Structures are given as structure tokens and as C-alpha cells.
Amino acid sequence: MPGGPGLLISSAVFVTALALAALANLQMRRPYERRMHGIPWVAVQFVAVVVCFTLILHIAGLLTGHEFKGRAPY
């Protein structure tokens, strides 16, 4: 994989992160007594959303061929 993961792997990770974010959101909406305890659901949700946003940019780059770069000149 010279340029990173391909479209299939990126899509699979994106769908997994999206499902994990949805699960964490559902757990946070449940009453405190009915939640699964011992798991920091807010942190899980935050990390899953960051992974989703990153993979959206990566998949868009794979589909369009446009490489997203930062502001750095190098």
C-alpha cells in the first residue's frame, strides 16, 4: 500500500467508526442506571467522530485524486 489504505479498507473503517459513534451516542442517551458502566462513552464518541471526519477527507481524496495538504509550504 504505497499511498495508504485503499477505498475498501477506508470505507470499512469509516462504517465501523460511524457505528461505534452511534452506539456511544445511544449509550449516553440512556438513563444512568441502564448504561453499560466502565466505558467512557463521551471519549469513545469523540474519537469515533474524529476518525469519521478524517476518513471522509481520505475517501474524498481517493475518489477525486485531489490530495489535501495543510498550509505548510513543504
N, C-alpha and C positions, 0 to 999 in steps of 0.2 A: 504494500500500500504506500506508494510514494507520496501521495498528496493527502493522506489521512483516510478515514473510513469512507466507504462508498455510500451510495444512496440507500441501499437496502439496510445496511447496518445503522446508518444515521436515522432512518425512518423508524426502525425497530426501537432504538434507544429513545427517540422522541415520544413514541406512543407509550413506552414504559414509564417515562418520566411524567407524561401527562396523566396516566392512570394513577401513579403514585401521588401526584398533586391532588387529584380528585379524591382519592382515599383519605389523604390527610385533611382535606377541607371537610369531608363528611364527618370525620372523627372530631374535628374541632366544633362542629355544629351540634353534636350530640350532647345531652346533659352530662355533667361531670361524672355521675355515678355509672353511666353506661359506656364510657370511653375505655379503650384499651390503655392501661396505665403503663408507665415506664418508657414510653416512646415520646420524644419531644416533637410533637406534631407540627408546631409552628416552624421549627428548624427544618423538618422534612419537607414541608410545603415550600419554604423559601428556597431550599437547594433545588427542588424539582422544578420550580418556576425559572430559576436562573439557567438550569440545564436546558429547559424548553426554549427559552429565548436565544441561547447560544446556538442550539441546533436549528432553529428557524433560519438564522443567518447562514449557517453552514449549508443547509439544504438549498436555500435560495442561491448560494454561490455555486453549488453543484449543478443546479438546473439552468442557470443563466450563463455560467462560465465567467462571471464577474467576481474578482477576488476583493473582498472587503478588507481595507487596510486602515490603520489608525492615522493619526496626524503626524506621526514621526516621519522625518524625511528619508530614513534608511529602510 
